[in-house]
Amino acid sequence: MLRQGLLFVKRSLGVAAEWRILDAVGLKYPRFASPLSNVASDVGDSVEELRVFIVVGEPSGDVIGSRLMGSLRRLSPKPLRFAGVGGANMEKEGLNSVFKMEYITVMGAAELFPHMFRIWRRLRQTVAEVVDFEPHVVVTVDAKGFSFRVLRSLTSNGYSMISGSDTSRLVLLASIVPVDIPYTRKKTEQPPILVHYLAPSYWAWKMGDARLDSMKEFVDHLLCILPFEAPMYKAHGLGATFVGQPVLEDPYMNVPSAENSAPRNWEIQGFGTNFREKHGVQSGTKIISVLPGSRVQEVKRMLPLFRIAMHRLAEDYPHIKAVVPTAQSSVVTNMVQESVSRWEIPAIVVPAASDLEKYDAFAASDAGLCTSGTASMQLLLARVPSVVAYRANPITEWLIKSRTKLEYISLSNILLNSPVVPEALFGECTLSDSLLF
């Protein structure tokens, strides 16, 4: 069925479908429209530096956090000092992470239980670091399980919501989002602004409205990646701003087009020929990009399934090769390299792949297999026909199926309400001959 799935993708992912998807997530990535110079005069000399504490819990958030740091540096009229939790990309921007991001990179309810004590200790450590750092703003990125616990802990420890008269604390938020701050919450001495980037998709869950209402107690402002989210959150009394889908930044962030430096119709054209030459891929070889995920738990579950899929695909395509770009995490990279070394199908591992290396690999690929997440949107930008798959702990899968209101898991399919990209989810994602894998 995988072969039929790949053929289906090739037929489905025409230019029209891609444009409909990109239009749905926001074709023009909005630059931070409110310049810091507009509000810098409100601060005067009262603040010598602007302190930003950023908490990131997974590799995709690490990319977003690093880009946010770079943008703030370019916009800020005052020196910036960063602290927080992040990965390799944020460390390149100068962050000295409190601890390794991998310590809290866990997804799923059942998957969390074996790590609860460790994560609880990291939560207390993070909150203590925030208090010591005395930031002007705290930004948590995605990973809401950990992020929201951090924000709740801060509000319960006196770091409550901002007051409208505290202009020195508004400068950082104004640099991130072009909004006014209408809050009249309880006052504390110089509280930081609490911002969450990538608003949670509670709109997709049953009883999601109750979750939305509860967020008012510990979040000042939400940065939304989908245009319909901001009005929805505002209707529930939350500050929210649409900032665009982060993946759409890729054409601007060190990923030049193969033929010219400007993105063409939001298509990223990597250097596929160079990639094949660099890795000695012979003419006529079919290349499949295999992306098992960026978390340890995902890789453990998905990579064995993708190995079987590749083996069966090779029955009809003898000259086939896998390309596996890995996340920046050294733990994930080592796990992938060890596993792939035992495959029957020849494979190229691209360790700790940068965006440029990933898009070069995609440009050389005929199709893709990916775990649900950011990779599915990146393959879409690269115009690579793909199949999205996902497995989790059975308890987690049951919780997702019982609570979600959606039929699909891929963002492209959710936005179009159509299986533009074939999905193999949960019980359908098995090694059975009768199913996709």
C-alpha positions as CSV (number, residue, x, y, z in Angstrom):
1,M,0.0,0.0,0.0
2,L,2.9,2.3,0.5
3,R,3.5,2.3,-3.3
4,Q,-0.1,3.3,-3.9
5,G,0.2,5.9,-1.2
6,L,3.2,7.5,-2.8
7,L,1.5,7.6,-6.2
8,F,-1.5,9.1,-4.6
9,V,0.7,11.9,-3.2
10,K,2.2,12.6,-6.6
11,R,-1.3,13.0,-8.1
12,S,-2.6,15.0,-5.2
13,L,0.1,17.5,-4.5
14,G,-0.3,19.7,-7.5
15,V,0.4,23.4,-7.5
16,A,-3.2,24.2,-6.9
17,A,-3.4,22.1,-3.7
18,E,-0.1,23.5,-2.4
19,W,-1.2,27.1,-3.0
20,R,-4.5,26.4,-1.1
21,I,-2.5,25.1,1.8
22,L,0.0,27.9,1.9
23,D,-2.8,30.4,1.6
24,A,-4.5,28.8,4.6
25,V,-1.4,29.1,6.8
26,G,-0.6,32.7,5.7
27,L,1.2,33.3,2.4
28,K,3.0,36.4,3.6
29,Y,5.0,35.8,6.8
30,P,4.4,39.0,8.8
31,R,7.5,40.8,10.0
32,F,7.3,42.1,13.5
33,A,5.3,45.2,12.5
34,S,5.6,47.3,15.6
35,P,9.1,48.8,15.7
36,L,10.8,49.1,19.0
37,S,11.6,52.7,18.3
38,N,7.9,53.5,18.8
39,V,7.9,52.4,22.4
40,A,11.5,52.9,23.4
41,S,10.8,56.5,24.4
42,D,8.4,55.2,27.0
43,V,11.2,53.5,28.7
44,G,13.8,56.2,28.6
45,D,16.9,55.4,30.6
46,S,15.0,53.4,33.3
47,V,16.1,50.1,31.7
48,E,19.8,49.6,30.6
49,E,19.2,46.2,29.1
50,L,16.3,44.0,28.2
51,R,16.3,40.6,29.7
52,V,14.5,37.7,27.9
53,F,14.0,34.3,29.4
54,I,13.0,31.7,26.7
55,V,11.9,28.1,27.4
56,V,11.9,25.6,24.6
57,G,11.2,21.9,25.0
58,E,11.7,20.3,21.6
59,P,13.8,20.7,18.4
60,S,11.2,22.5,16.3
61,G,10.8,25.0,19.1
62,D,14.6,25.4,19.3
63,V,14.6,26.6,15.6
64,I,11.7,29.1,16.4
65,G,13.4,30.3,19.5
66,S,16.7,30.9,17.8
67,R,15.0,32.9,15.1
68,L,13.1,34.9,17.7
69,M,16.4,35.7,19.4
70,G,18.0,36.9,16.2
71,S,14.9,39.1,15.3
72,L,14.9,40.7,18.7
73,R,18.6,41.6,18.4
74,R,18.0,43.3,15.1
75,L,15.0,45.3,16.5
76,S,16.0,46.2,20.0
77,P,17.3,49.7,20.7
78,K,18.9,48.4,23.9
79,P,21.3,45.6,24.6
80,L,19.6,42.2,25.1
81,R,20.5,39.5,27.5
82,F,19.0,36.0,27.1
83,A,18.7,33.1,29.4
84,G,16.6,30.0,29.4
85,V,16.3,26.4,28.1
86,G,17.0,25.6,24.5
87,G,19.0,23.5,22.1
88,A,21.8,23.8,19.6
89,N,20.2,26.5,17.4
90,M,19.5,28.8,20.4
91,E,23.0,28.2,21.7
92,K,24.4,29.5,18.4
93,E,22.5,32.7,19.2
94,G,24.3,33.0,22.5
95,L,22.0,31.1,24.9
96,N,23.7,29.3,27.7
97,S,21.0,26.7,28.4
98,V,20.1,26.0,32.0
99,F,20.2,22.3,31.1
100,K,20.0,20.1,28.0
101,M,16.7,20.5,26.2
102,E,16.5,16.8,25.7
103,Y,15.8,16.3,29.5
104,I,12.2,17.6,28.9
105,T,11.6,16.5,25.3
106,V,8.8,14.1,26.1
107,M,5.4,14.0,24.2
108,G,2.3,12.0,25.2
109,A,0.5,11.3,28.4
110,A,1.6,7.7,28.9
111,E,5.1,8.5,27.7
112,L,5.5,11.1,30.4
113,F,5.0,8.8,33.4
114,P,8.5,7.2,33.5
115,H,10.1,10.7,33.4
116,M,7.8,12.6,35.8
117,F,10.3,13.0,38.6
118,R,13.1,14.1,36.3
119,I,10.8,16.6,34.6
120,W,9.5,17.9,38.0
121,R,13.0,18.6,39.1
122,R,13.7,20.4,35.8
123,L,10.5,22.4,36.3
124,R,11.6,23.6,39.7
125,Q,15.1,24.4,38.4
126,T,13.6,26.5,35.5
127,V,11.3,28.5,37.7
128,A,14.2,29.2,40.1
129,E,16.4,30.4,37.2
130,V,13.6,32.7,36.0
131,V,13.3,34.3,39.5
132,D,17.0,34.8,39.7
133,F,17.3,36.2,36.2
134,E,14.5,38.9,36.8
135,P,13.5,39.0,33.1
136,H,11.4,41.7,31.5
137,V,9.6,39.0,29.5
138,V,9.3,35.2,29.7
139,V,8.6,33.4,26.3
140,T,7.7,29.8,26.3
141,V,7.7,28.1,22.9
142,D,5.3,25.2,22.1
143,A,5.7,22.1,24.4
144,K,2.7,23.2,26.4
145,G,2.9,20.4,28.9
146,F,6.1,21.8,30.3
147,S,5.7,25.4,29.3
148,F,2.3,25.9,30.9
149,R,3.5,24.4,34.2
150,V,6.4,26.9,34.1
151,L,4.0,29.8,33.6
152,R,1.6,28.6,36.2
153,S,4.4,28.2,38.7
154,L,5.6,31.8,38.0
155,T,2.1,33.3,38.6
156,S,1.7,31.3,41.8
157,N,5.1,32.6,43.0
158,G,4.2,36.3,42.7
159,Y,5.0,36.7,39.0
160,S,1.5,37.6,38.2
161,M,0.0,39.4,35.2
162,I,1.3,42.8,34.1
163,S,-0.3,46.0,35.0
164,G,-1.2,48.6,32.4
165,S,0.9,51.3,34.0
166,D,4.1,49.4,33.9
167,T,5.5,50.7,30.6
168,S,9.0,49.5,31.2
169,R,7.6,46.0,31.0
170,L,5.8,46.6,27.8
171,V,8.8,47.3,25.6
172,L,9.6,43.7,24.9
173,L,6.1,42.6,24.2
174,A,5.7,45.5,21.8
175,S,8.8,44.3,20.0
176,I,7.3,40.9,19.5
177,V,3.7,41.7,18.8
178,P,1.9,44.9,17.6
179,V,-0.7,45.1,20.3
180,D,-1.9,47.2,23.2
181,I,-2.0,45.8,26.7
182,P,-5.4,46.2,28.3
183,Y,-4.7,44.2,31.4
184,T,-5.8,45.3,34.8
185,R,-4.7,42.2,36.8
186,K,-3.3,42.2,40.3
187,K,-0.1,44.2,40.6
188,T,3.3,43.0,41.7
189,E,6.6,44.8,41.6
190,Q,7.9,44.8,38.1
191,P,6.3,41.5,36.9
192,P,7.6,40.1,33.6
193,I,5.3,39.7,30.6
194,L,4.4,36.0,30.1
195,V,4.1,35.1,26.4
196,H,3.5,31.7,24.8
197,Y,4.5,31.2,21.2
198,L,2.5,28.7,19.1
199,A,-0.9,28.9,20.7
200,P,-2.2,25.5,21.6
201,S,-4.7,24.0,19.2
202,Y,-7.5,23.7,21.8
203,W,-9.9,24.4,19.0
204,A,-9.3,20.9,17.9
205,W,-10.2,19.2,21.2
206,K,-13.5,18.4,22.8
207,M,-14.0,20.7,25.9
208,G,-11.4,23.0,24.4
209,D,-13.3,26.1,25.4
210,A,-12.7,25.3,29.1
211,R,-9.0,25.1,28.5
212,L,-9.1,28.5,26.7
213,D,-10.7,30.1,29.7
214,S,-8.2,28.7,32.1
215,M,-5.2,30.1,30.2
216,K,-6.2,33.7,31.2
217,E,-4.8,33.0,34.7
218,F,-1.2,32.5,33.6
219,V,-0.6,33.9,30.0
220,D,-0.4,37.5,29.0
221,H,-0.2,37.0,25.3
222,L,-0.4,34.2,22.7
223,L,1.4,34.2,19.4
224,C,-0.7,32.3,16.9
225,I,0.5,30.6,13.7
226,L,-2.9,30.2,12.1
227,P,-5.0,33.2,11.1
228,F,-8.3,32.0,12.7
229,E,-6.7,31.4,16.1
230,A,-6.2,35.0,17.2
231,P,-9.9,36.1,16.9
232,M,-10.9,32.9,18.7
233,Y,-8.5,33.5,21.6
234,K,-9.5,37.1,21.8
235,A,-13.1,36.1,22.1
236,H,-12.1,34.3,25.3
237,G,-10.4,37.3,26.7
238,L,-6.9,36.4,25.9
239,G,-4.4,38.7,24.2
240,A,-3.4,37.0,20.8
241,T,-1.6,38.0,17.6
242,F,-1.3,36.1,14.4
243,V,2.4,35.9,13.4
244,G,2.3,33.3,10.7
245,Q,3.4,29.7,10.2
246,P,7.1,29.4,11.2
247,V,8.0,27.0,8.5
248,L,7.2,29.7,5.9
249,E,10.3,31.5,7.2
250,D,12.5,28.8,5.8
251,P,12.9,30.4,2.3
252,Y,14.3,33.5,4.1
253,M,16.6,31.7,6.6
254,N,19.8,30.5,4.9
255,V,18.0,28.3,2.4
256,P,18.7,29.8,-1.0
257,S,17.0,28.6,-4.1
258,A,19.0,26.5,-6.5
259,E,18.4,28.9,-9.4
260,N,18.0,32.2,-7.7
261,S,18.2,33.7,-4.2
262,A,14.5,34.5,-4.0
263,P,11.8,32.0,-3.1
264,R,9.6,31.2,-6.1
265,N,5.9,30.6,-5.4
266,W,6.9,29.6,-1.9
267,E,8.8,26.7,-3.2
268,I,12.2,25.9,-1.8
269,Q,14.5,24.4,-4.4
270,G,17.5,22.9,-2.8
271,F,20.6,21.7,-4.6
272,G,19.5,18.1,-5.4
273,T,22.2,17.4,-8.0
274,N,25.0,18.6,-5.7
275,F,23.6,16.3,-3.0
276,R,23.6,13.3,-5.2
277,E,27.1,14.0,-6.4
278,K,28.4,14.6,-2.8
279,H,27.0,11.3,-1.6
280,G,27.8,9.3,-4.7
281,V,24.2,8.5,-5.6
282,Q,24.2,6.9,-9.1
283,S,21.9,8.0,-11.8
284,G,18.5,6.2,-11.8
285,T,18.6,5.6,-8.0
286,K,15.3,6.4,-6.3
287,I,15.8,8.4,-3.1
288,I,13.3,8.5,-0.3
289,S,13.6,11.1,2.5
290,V,12.9,9.3,5.8
291,L,12.1,11.6,8.8
292,P,11.3,9.5,11.9
293,G,10.9,12.6,14.2
294,S,12.9,14.7,16.5
295,R,12.1,13.1,19.9
296,V,13.7,9.9,21.2
297,Q,10.3,8.3,21.7
298,E,9.2,9.1,18.2
299,V,12.4,7.7,16.7
300,K,12.1,4.5,18.7
301,R,8.6,3.8,17.4
302,M,8.7,5.1,13.9
303,L,12.2,4.1,12.6
304,P,11.5,0.4,12.7
305,L,8.2,0.9,10.7
306,F,10.0,3.0,8.1
307,R,12.7,0.4,7.8
308,I,10.1,-2.2,6.8
309,A,8.4,0.3,4.5
310,M,11.7,0.9,2.7
311,H,12.4,-2.9,2.5
312,R,9.0,-3.5,0.8
313,L,9.4,-0.6,-1.5
314,A,12.7,-2.0,-2.7
315,E,10.8,-5.1,-3.9
316,D,9.6,-3.1,-6.9
317,Y,12.4,-0.5,-6.9
318,P,15.7,-2.4,-6.5
319,H,17.8,0.8,-7.0
320,I,16.5,2.6,-4.0
321,K,18.2,4.5,-1.2
322,A,17.0,6.2,2.0
323,V,18.2,9.7,3.2
324,V,17.7,10.3,6.9
325,P,18.3,13.9,8.1
326,T,18.5,13.9,11.9
327,A,17.6,16.5,14.4
328,Q,20.2,18.6,16.1
329,S,20.0,16.4,19.2
330,S,23.1,14.2,19.6
331,V,21.1,11.6,21.4
332,V,18.6,11.3,18.4
333,T,21.5,11.4,15.9
334,N,23.4,8.5,17.6
335,M,20.2,6.5,17.8
336,V,19.4,7.0,14.1
337,Q,22.9,6.2,13.0
338,E,23.1,3.0,15.0
339,S,19.7,1.8,13.8
340,V,20.2,2.7,10.1
341,S,23.5,0.9,10.1
342,R,21.6,-2.4,10.3
343,W,19.2,-1.7,7.5
344,E,19.1,-4.0,4.5
345,I,18.5,-0.9,2.3
346,P,21.4,1.5,1.7
347,A,20.9,4.7,3.6
348,I,22.6,8.1,3.9
349,V,22.4,9.7,7.3
350,V,22.7,13.5,7.5
351,P,23.6,14.1,11.1
352,A,22.3,17.2,12.9
353,A,21.0,18.4,9.5
354,S,20.7,22.2,9.0
355,D,17.8,23.6,7.0
356,L,20.0,23.9,4.0
357,E,21.1,20.3,4.2
358,K,17.5,19.1,4.7
359,Y,16.2,20.9,1.6
360,D,19.1,19.7,-0.5
361,A,18.2,16.2,0.5
362,F,14.5,16.9,-0.3
363,A,15.5,18.3,-3.7
364,A,17.3,15.0,-4.4
365,S,14.3,12.9,-3.2
366,D,11.6,11.2,-5.2
367,A,9.3,10.9,-2.2
368,G,9.2,11.1,1.6
369,L,8.1,9.2,4.7
370,C,7.7,11.3,7.8
371,T,6.4,11.3,11.3
372,S,3.6,13.9,11.8
373,G,5.0,17.3,12.6
374,T,7.1,20.1,11.2
375,A,8.7,17.8,8.6
376,S,5.4,17.3,6.8
377,M,5.2,21.1,6.1
378,Q,8.9,21.2,5.0
379,L,8.3,18.4,2.5
380,L,5.4,20.3,1.2
381,L,7.4,23.5,0.7
382,A,10.0,21.4,-1.1
383,R,7.3,19.8,-3.3
384,V,8.1,16.3,-2.3
385,P,5.3,13.8,-2.4
386,S,5.0,12.2,1.0
387,V,3.2,10.0,3.4
388,V,2.6,11.0,7.0
389,A,2.7,8.4,9.8
390,Y,2.3,8.4,13.5
391,R,2.3,5.9,16.4
392,A,2.3,6.5,20.1
393,N,1.8,4.6,23.3
394,P,-1.6,2.8,23.2
395,I,-2.9,4.9,26.1
396,T,-1.9,8.1,24.4
397,E,-3.5,7.0,21.1
398,W,-6.7,6.3,22.9
399,L,-6.7,9.7,24.6
400,I,-6.1,11.5,21.3
401,K,-8.8,9.6,19.5
402,S,-11.4,10.1,22.3
403,R,-10.7,13.8,22.7
404,T,-10.0,15.2,19.3
405,K,-12.7,16.7,17.0
406,L,-10.5,16.3,13.9
407,E,-10.3,13.6,11.3
408,Y,-6.7,14.4,10.3
409,I,-3.4,15.0,12.0
410,S,-1.4,16.9,9.3
411,L,-1.7,20.6,9.3
412,S,-2.2,20.7,5.5
413,N,-5.1,18.2,5.8
414,I,-6.7,19.9,8.8
415,L,-6.7,23.3,7.0
416,L,-8.2,21.9,3.8
417,N,-10.4,19.3,5.5
418,S,-9.2,16.8,2.9
419,P,-6.6,14.0,2.8
420,V,-4.2,15.9,0.5
421,V,-1.3,14.1,2.1
422,P,-2.0,10.4,2.9
423,E,-1.9,9.6,6.6
424,A,-1.2,6.3,8.4
425,L,-2.2,6.9,12.0
426,F,-2.3,4.8,15.1
427,G,-3.7,1.3,14.5
428,E,-3.5,1.8,10.7
429,C,0.2,2.4,10.9
430,T,1.4,-1.2,11.3
431,L,3.7,-3.8,9.7
432,S,0.6,-5.6,8.3
433,D,0.6,-6.2,4.6
434,S,-3.0,-5.0,4.4
435,L,-2.1,-1.5,5.7
436,L,0.0,1.3,4.6
437,F,3.2,0.0,6.2
